[in-house]
Amino acid sequence: MTPSHITIIGAGHAAGQLIASLRSEGFTGGIRLIGEEPHLPYQRPPLSKKFLAGEAGIDAVTLRPLGFYEKEGIELVLSACVQSIDRAGHTLTLEDGRAFDYDALVLATGTRARPLPVPGAGLSGVHVLRGIDDSLALKAVLAPGKRLVVIGGGYVGLEAAATASKLGAHVTVIEAMPRLMARVASPELADHMLAVHRDNDVHVLLNTKVTALRGSGRTGVDAVMIEHGVPVAADVVLVGIGAIANVELAAAAGLAVANGIVVDAHMCTGDPQILAIGDCANHPSPFTGGRLRLESVQGAVDQAVCAAKTLVGKPDAYKAVPWFWSDQYDERLQMAGVPGADDATVLRRYDDPRQFAVWRTRGGKVTGVEAANSSKDYMAGRRLIESGKLIEPGQLADPTVGAKALLAS
Ligand SMILES: Cc1cc2nc3c(=O)[nH]c(=O)nc-3n(C[C@H](O)[C@H](O)[C@H](O)COP(=O)(O)OP(=O)(O)OC[C@H]3O[C@@H](n4cnc5c(N)ncnc54)[C@H](O)[C@@H]3O)c2cc1C
């Protein structure tokens, strides 16, 4: 039965999309949006890119203006953190003691930055990058000549490194693994981005473990201590070692949690009145045959669309091909699919060394694609993953075989 009132916890990208989708699906009931941050739902990707560079302001990253929420009659409860959910009583309580009843509840609590577990991590001058306020704080201390040390060579850290380097900072990236983006990218893409960062005067240390941050309470951080090496001098440190799903609220309420809040293909938890969407949700994936928790705008948006359909009684199982992008300098990286570790790799190279695609295949079908400056390969890859059609590796490798031919073959 369609609920008469929907409460959403977390005012991020997924929540913003859910509200728009609920209204476009014809839901006319009440919607309450409770968010810990003081901001209206906004896009996080620019926080390490154009927003950090000062090329986009808060209005540009805000998903929809205040007028949208007023017009749609949305009750906004911002700067408010939900502390507990009472499932039996259908109420939730905020940290400030306020309590609200709910009819249907959607958890869209996202993730938080993983803390660096070494001495000195709490010194001033040590930053993380998750929200608008983090990006503003980092931007305020970046200036030409400042020494920024980024701990973690994943997407967010590398994007911030690229932006800081463009702003004139002296940037060092320290990565514990033998290559950049080790959890999420192929060795080919990682090698390419390593060369790009080094060409842009970013100093990259691989296989390097951070043991402590040095500094004093008075002056803040002044160096990053590493195993088997001399301290790396720092004016500013950015910790970018991944994110942790915000599941504590759900777990305390007795909902199943396993690398995210466990939901079915319709975004429903084990409680028929509670759904979960976005970075905090762990959902079944038709592409892995198992479960998946995505950290991507596309995951947040598609899951919000799916949840809206569930809530208005038009269920449509979530089956979108996961995709993701990253912009660093002038490099446009686009990735789709969830390849398995043992899937085969097929490389497509073009005359321009900046342009290439790394295809991943299993049983003659494409399971993943990483495209560097090659949107047509990315688009073809997404369609091939979706369709599950059999394809010759030779065709994937051949840069003269266009997207049309790939899809038709
Ligand atoms: C710097 C950066 C760059 C990124 N770049 C890209 C990119 O290039 N491409 C891409 O696809 N993705 C990118 N992402 C990831 C993308 O932004 C996320 O996948 C997306 O924001 C997830 O949306 P969400 O709504 O699930 O969570 P979020 O947007 O994280 O929102 C969750 C909200 O819930 C709030 N909340 C949590 N607990 C509570 C509580 N108890 N009470 C009230 N509120 C609560 C949080 O404060 C937060 O505001 C990037 C992320 C970051 C941080």
PDBQT file of the ligand as one rigid body, heavy atoms in Angstrom, charges set to zero:
ROOT
HETATM    1  C1  LIG A 501      35.043  14.283  -3.075  1.00  0.00    +0.000 C 
HETATM    2  C2  LIG A 501      34.134  13.286  -3.738  1.00  0.00    +0.000 A 
HETATM    3  C3  LIG A 501      34.203  13.099  -5.118  1.00  0.00    +0.000 A 
HETATM    4  C4  LIG A 501      33.366  12.176  -5.744  1.00  0.00    +0.000 A 
HETATM    5  N1  LIG A 501      33.445  12.027  -7.095  1.00  0.00    +0.000 NA
HETATM    6  C5  LIG A 501      32.606  11.166  -7.721  1.00  0.00    +0.000 A 
HETATM    7  C6  LIG A 501      32.627  11.033  -9.135  1.00  0.00    +0.000 A 
HETATM    8  O1  LIG A 501      33.433  11.663  -9.829  1.00  0.00    +0.000 OA
HETATM    9  N2  LIG A 501      31.728  10.189  -9.718  1.00  0.00    +0.000 N 
HETATM   10  C7  LIG A 501      30.834   9.465  -8.972  1.00  0.00    +0.000 A 
HETATM   11  O2  LIG A 501      30.027   8.712  -9.524  1.00  0.00    +0.000 OA
HETATM   12  N3  LIG A 501      30.805   9.568  -7.609  1.00  0.00    +0.000 NA
HETATM   13  C8  LIG A 501      31.661  10.391  -6.983  1.00  0.00    +0.000 A 
HETATM   14  N4  LIG A 501      31.621  10.511  -5.620  1.00  0.00    +0.000 N 
HETATM   15  C9  LIG A 501      30.701   9.656  -4.850  1.00  0.00    +0.000 C 
HETATM   16  C10 LIG A 501      29.294  10.236  -4.800  1.00  0.00    +0.000 C 
HETATM   17  O3  LIG A 501      29.320  11.574  -4.441  1.00  0.00    +0.000 OA
HETATM   18  C11 LIG A 501      28.452   9.423  -3.825  1.00  0.00    +0.000 C 
HETATM   19  O4  LIG A 501      28.381   8.123  -4.349  1.00  0.00    +0.000 OA
HETATM   20  C12 LIG A 501      27.063   9.997  -3.614  1.00  0.00    +0.000 C 
HETATM   21  O5  LIG A 501      27.122  11.258  -3.014  1.00  0.00    +0.000 OA
HETATM   22  C13 LIG A 501      26.235   9.057  -2.743  1.00  0.00    +0.000 C 
HETATM   23  O6  LIG A 501      25.014   9.652  -2.431  1.00  0.00    +0.000 OA
HETATM   24  P1  LIG A 501      24.222   9.268  -1.089  1.00  0.00    +0.000 P 
HETATM   25  O7  LIG A 501      22.998  10.108  -1.083  1.00  0.00    +0.000 OA
HETATM   26  O8  LIG A 501      24.111   7.796  -0.990  1.00  0.00    +0.000 OA
HETATM   27  O9  LIG A 501      25.180   9.694   0.086  1.00  0.00    +0.000 OA
HETATM   28  P2  LIG A 501      25.729  11.136   0.458  1.00  0.00    +0.000 P 
HETATM   29  O10 LIG A 501      25.714  12.039  -0.727  1.00  0.00    +0.000 OA
HETATM   30  O11 LIG A 501      27.027  10.884   1.146  1.00  0.00    +0.000 OA
HETATM   31  O12 LIG A 501      24.665  11.716   1.507  1.00  0.00    +0.000 OA
HETATM   32  C14 LIG A 501      24.416  11.118   2.741  1.00  0.00    +0.000 C 
HETATM   33  C15 LIG A 501      23.956  12.196   3.704  1.00  0.00    +0.000 C 
HETATM   34  O13 LIG A 501      23.390  11.576   4.862  1.00  0.00    +0.000 OA
HETATM   35  C16 LIG A 501      23.730  12.346   5.997  1.00  0.00    +0.000 C 
HETATM   36  N5  LIG A 501      23.554  11.522   7.204  1.00  0.00    +0.000 N 
HETATM   37  C17 LIG A 501      24.258  10.420   7.564  1.00  0.00    +0.000 A 
HETATM   38  N6  LIG A 501      23.810   9.937   8.741  1.00  0.00    +0.000 NA
HETATM   39  C18 LIG A 501      22.797  10.753   9.137  1.00  0.00    +0.000 A 
HETATM   40  C19 LIG A 501      21.938  10.788  10.277  1.00  0.00    +0.000 A 
HETATM   41  N7  LIG A 501      22.020   9.870  11.250  1.00  0.00    +0.000 N 
HETATM   42  N8  LIG A 501      21.023  11.783  10.365  1.00  0.00    +0.000 NA
HETATM   43  C20 LIG A 501      20.907  12.718   9.391  1.00  0.00    +0.000 A 
HETATM   44  N9  LIG A 501      21.697  12.732   8.289  1.00  0.00    +0.000 NA
HETATM   45  C21 LIG A 501      22.621  11.772   8.163  1.00  0.00    +0.000 A 
HETATM   46  C22 LIG A 501      25.180  12.724   5.703  1.00  0.00    +0.000 C 
HETATM   47  O14 LIG A 501      25.580  13.822   6.502  1.00  0.00    +0.000 OA
HETATM   48  C23 LIG A 501      25.093  13.073   4.216  1.00  0.00    +0.000 C 
HETATM   49  O15 LIG A 501      24.772  14.429   4.025  1.00  0.00    +0.000 OA
HETATM   50  C24 LIG A 501      32.454  11.423  -4.965  1.00  0.00    +0.000 A 
HETATM   51  C25 LIG A 501      32.398  11.591  -3.572  1.00  0.00    +0.000 A 
HETATM   52  C26 LIG A 501      33.234  12.503  -2.963  1.00  0.00    +0.000 A 
HETATM   53  C27 LIG A 501      33.178  12.692  -1.473  1.00  0.00    +0.000 C 
ENDROOT
TORSDOF 0
